[in-house]
């Protein structure tokens, strides 16, 4: 059994791979050294990996790799205005 940094498990995981949204039920994600190294059924993961940090999210969904890339438009537009030279016709 391989020791890893963290195992996350949940009833719903959406990977966005393959058909649809890449839905996996009763699945777990293995994270080691800051990277996802495995994703499979919970029974498979817990038989192959162990970790002192196991997070069981029994009432949640996991979206691995989801990055919150939003921005506050008012701030972004202000920075553009400040950094661009004045345009004259």
MARMARNU-764576 format. One line per field, with one value per residue: residue number from 1; residue in one letter; x, y, z of N, C-alpha, C in turn; chain. Coordinates in nm, 3 decimals, padded with zeros to 5 digits, always signed. Example, Ala and Ser with C-alpha at 12.3 -4.5 7.8 and 13.67 -1.06 7.14 Angstrom:
! MARMARNU-764576
num c(1  2)
residuo c(A  S)
n_east c(+01.319  +01.285)
n_north c(-00.569  -00.225)
n_up c(+00.780  +00.708)
ca_east c(+01.230  +01.367)
ca_north c(-00.450  -00.106)
ca_up c(+00.780  +00.714)
c_east c(+01.320  +01.290)
c_north c(-00.330  +00.003)
c_up c(+00.780  +00.787)
cadena c(A  A)
END
This chain:
! MARMARNU-764576
num c(1  2  3  4  5  6  7  8  9  10  11  12  13  14  15  16  17  18  19  20  21  22  23  24  25  26  27  28  29  30  31  32  33  34  35  36  37  38  39  40  41  42  43  44  45  46  47  48  49  50  51  52  53  54  55  56  57  58  59  60  61  62  63  64  65  66  67  68  69  70  71  72  73  74  75  76  77  78  79  80  81  82  83  84  85  86  87  88  89)
residuo c(X  X  X  X  X  X  X  X  X  X  X  X  X  X  X  X  X  X  X  X  X  X  X  X  X  X  X  X  X  X  X  X  X  X  X  X  X  X  X  X  X  X  X  X  X  X  X  X  X  X  X  X  X  X  X  X  X  X  X  X  X  X  X  X  X  X  X  X  X  X  X  X  X  X  X  X  X  X  X  X  X  X  X  X  X  X  X  X  X)
n_east c(+00.085  +00.065  +00.191  +00.060  +00.019  -00.248  -00.593  -00.893  -01.239  -01.567  -01.924  -01.979  -01.795  -01.676  -01.502  -01.481  -01.384  -01.397  -01.715  -02.001  -01.992  -01.787  -01.859  -01.818  -01.921  -01.916  -01.636  -01.276  -00.995  -00.648  -00.384  -00.054  +00.249  +00.158  +00.019  -00.244  -00.256  -00.401  -00.730  -01.024  -01.263  -01.378  -01.333  -01.125  -00.921  -00.880  -00.784  -00.541  -00.394  -00.274  -00.313  -00.237  -00.393  -00.699  -00.977  -01.308  -01.577  -01.883  -02.123  -02.085  -01.971  -01.693  -01.479  -01.216  -00.918  -01.047  -01.029  -01.063  -01.103  -01.198  -01.248  -01.250  -01.418  -01.437  -01.202  -01.008  -01.056  -00.992  -00.717  -00.628  -00.690  -00.518  -00.266  -00.247  -00.131  -00.242  -00.476  -00.495  -00.693)
n_north c(-00.118  +00.215  +00.511  +00.836  +01.199  +01.300  +01.196  +01.242  +01.198  +01.153  +01.151  +01.238  +01.321  +01.541  +01.546  +01.666  +01.538  +01.327  +01.190  +01.398  +01.543  +01.412  +01.247  +01.079  +00.846  +00.774  +00.802  +00.863  +01.081  +01.091  +01.269  +01.367  +01.515  +01.763  +01.712  +01.557  +01.218  +00.989  +00.871  +00.719  +00.456  +00.458  +00.222  +00.097  +00.294  +00.318  +00.067  +00.061  +00.286  +00.484  +00.733  +00.986  +01.200  +01.198  +01.306  +01.295  +01.376  +01.357  +01.469  +01.625  +01.754  +01.709  +01.903  +01.851  +02.036  +02.270  +02.609  +02.921  +03.170  +03.428  +03.786  +04.117  +04.341  +04.623  +04.699  +04.592  +04.739  +04.995  +04.968  +04.920  +05.166  +05.336  +05.235  +05.262  +05.479  +05.815  +05.851  +06.025  +06.174)
n_up c(+00.000  -00.094  +00.052  +00.069  +00.033  +00.064  +00.063  -00.096  -00.073  -00.208  -00.272  -00.526  -00.812  -01.051  -01.337  -01.584  -01.803  -02.093  -02.200  -02.150  -01.832  -01.713  -01.495  -01.187  -00.954  -00.601  -00.560  -00.532  -00.484  -00.519  -00.382  -00.412  -00.332  -00.422  -00.658  -00.848  -00.841  -00.872  -00.952  -00.881  -00.810  -00.471  -00.320  -00.460  -00.447  -00.163  -00.111  -00.234  -00.159  +00.120  +00.373  +00.613  +00.607  +00.529  +00.371  +00.397  +00.225  +00.267  +00.185  -00.039  -00.359  -00.574  -00.774  -00.937  -01.004  -01.065  -01.115  -00.971  -01.164  -01.171  -01.208  -01.076  -01.245  -01.233  -01.100  -01.273  -01.510  -01.422  -01.378  -01.639  -01.757  -01.616  -01.688  -01.966  -02.226  -02.285  -02.537  -02.839  -03.089)
ca_east c(+00.000  +00.149  +00.160  +00.050  -00.009  -00.389  -00.697  -01.024  -01.345  -01.699  -02.020  -01.986  -01.677  -01.694  -01.368  -01.496  -01.319  -01.481  -01.853  -02.072  -01.909  -01.690  -01.912  -01.780  -01.989  -01.846  -01.497  -01.176  -00.882  -00.523  -00.295  +00.079  +00.345  +00.089  -00.042  -00.339  -00.186  -00.496  -00.872  -01.089  -01.364  -01.324  -01.283  -00.995  -00.824  -00.847  -00.712  -00.408  -00.326  -00.304  -00.270  -00.280  -00.490  -00.811  -01.091  -01.430  -01.683  -01.996  -02.239  -02.030  -01.920  -01.557  -01.444  -01.070  -00.856  -01.126  -00.958  -01.149  -01.030  -01.280  -01.181  -01.340  -01.407  -01.412  -01.060  -00.934  -01.070  -00.917  -00.575  -00.604  -00.694  -00.398  -00.144  -00.243  -00.105  -00.359  -00.491  -00.547  -00.736)
ca_north c(+00.000  +00.334  +00.624  +00.962  +01.317  +01.322  +01.128  +01.309  +01.112  +01.217  +01.073  +01.291  +01.389  +01.584  +01.572  +01.736  +01.458  +01.228  +01.228  +01.474  +01.620  +01.324  +01.214  +00.956  +00.831  +00.698  +00.802  +00.928  +01.143  +01.080  +01.382  +01.345  +01.617  +01.874  +01.672  +01.446  +01.102  +00.881  +00.901  +00.591  +00.419  +00.465  +00.092  +00.076  +00.389  +00.287  -00.061  +00.080  +00.403  +00.522  +00.869  +01.037  +01.308  +01.151  +01.397  +01.232  +01.476  +01.269  +01.541  +01.725  +01.717  +01.758  +01.941  +01.864  +02.124  +02.390  +02.730  +03.039  +03.269  +03.548  +03.913  +04.228  +04.423  +04.764  +04.714  +04.565  +04.852  +05.107  +04.943  +04.941  +05.311  +05.396  +05.189  +05.299  +05.621  +05.889  +05.843  +06.146  +06.151)
ca_up c(+00.000  -00.109  +00.139  -00.007  +00.115  +00.095  -00.013  -00.088  -00.125  -00.211  -00.350  -00.662  -00.863  -01.190  -01.389  -01.711  -01.907  -02.158  -02.231  -02.047  -01.740  -01.649  -01.362  -01.117  -00.826  -00.497  -00.605  -00.447  -00.551  -00.443  -00.405  -00.357  -00.373  -00.489  -00.785  -00.847  -00.895  -00.901  -00.940  -00.907  -00.712  -00.335  -00.276  -00.525  -00.390  -00.024  -00.105  -00.290  -00.101  +00.258  +00.406  +00.743  +00.578  +00.447  +00.385  +00.345  +00.207  +00.244  +00.130  -00.129  -00.491  -00.597  -00.911  -00.932  -01.101  -01.088  -01.072  -00.967  -01.243  -01.189  -01.175  -01.047  -01.366  -01.203  -01.068  -01.396  -01.602  -01.365  -01.401  -01.781  -01.779  -01.557  -01.754  -02.107  -02.253  -02.333  -02.684  -02.899  -03.227)
c_east c(+00.090  +00.099  +00.165  +00.013  -00.155  -00.479  -00.828  -01.128  -01.479  -01.794  -02.027  -01.856  -01.701  -01.557  -01.367  -01.420  -01.419  -01.619  -01.917  -01.977  -01.809  -01.732  -01.861  -01.854  -01.906  -01.697  -01.405  -01.060  -00.760  -00.434  -00.161  +00.175  +00.281  +00.024  -00.142  -00.270  -00.279  -00.638  -00.946  -01.200  -01.301  -01.267  -01.145  -00.889  -00.783  -00.780  -00.568  -00.327  -00.365  -00.251  -00.316  -00.384  -00.593  -00.931  -01.210  -01.541  -01.811  -02.117  -02.195  -01.998  -01.782  -01.540  -01.293  -01.016  -00.933  -01.051  -01.053  -01.076  -01.112  -01.197  -01.287  -01.321  -01.375  -01.265  -00.976  -00.940  -00.994  -00.768  -00.539  -00.597  -00.566  -00.274  -00.135  -00.212  -00.232  -00.361  -00.552  -00.581  -00.662)
c_north c(+00.124  +00.446  +00.754  +01.077  +01.329  +01.239  +01.202  +01.213  +01.184  +01.129  +01.117  +01.361  +01.418  +01.625  +01.654  +01.664  +01.360  +01.281  +01.303  +01.556  +01.533  +01.281  +01.080  +00.954  +00.746  +00.688  +00.874  +00.978  +01.130  +01.196  +01.353  +01.448  +01.726  +01.840  +01.560  +01.329  +00.985  +00.930  +00.773  +00.571  +00.419  +00.333  +00.062  +00.165  +00.349  +00.150  -00.045  +00.191  +00.422  +00.662  +00.904  +01.146  +01.257  +01.242  +01.333  +01.336  +01.403  +01.337  +01.648  +01.666  +01.778  +01.789  +01.960  +01.954  +02.250  +02.510  +02.847  +03.153  +03.397  +03.674  +04.018  +04.331  +04.568  +04.789  +04.694  +04.680  +04.973  +05.090  +04.963  +05.091  +05.378  +05.359  +05.226  +05.446  +05.688  +05.886  +05.971  +06.118  +06.241)
c_up c(+00.000  -00.017  +00.057  +00.086  +00.157  +00.005  +00.012  -00.143  -00.114  -00.292  -00.496  -00.698  -01.011  -01.245  -01.517  -01.823  -01.968  -02.191  -02.116  -01.963  -01.665  -01.510  -01.312  -00.983  -00.732  -00.531  -00.507  -00.534  -00.460  -00.483  -00.336  -00.417  -00.458  -00.621  -00.764  -00.914  -00.926  -00.876  -00.977  -00.804  -00.572  -00.288  -00.334  -00.462  -00.249  -00.009  -00.155  -00.224  +00.045  +00.282  +00.547  +00.726  +00.478  +00.474  +00.317  +00.343  +00.167  +00.180  +00.030  -00.266  -00.506  -00.745  -00.914  -01.041  -01.130  -01.032  -01.079  -01.035  -01.264  -01.163  -01.148  -01.158  -01.335  -01.170  -01.194  -01.493  -01.551  -01.392  -01.548  -01.812  -01.729  -01.639  -01.902  -02.124  -02.304  -02.485  -02.734  -03.045  -03.322)
cadena c(A  A  A  A  A  A  A  A  A  A  A  A  A  A  A  A  A  A  A  A  A  A  A  A  A  A  A  A  A  A  A  A  A  A  A  A  A  A  A  A  A  A  A  A  A  A  A  A  A  A  A  A  A  A  A  A  A  A  A  A  A  A  A  A  A  A  A  A  A  A  A  A  A  A  A  A  A  A  A  A  A  A  A  A  A  A  A  A  A)
END
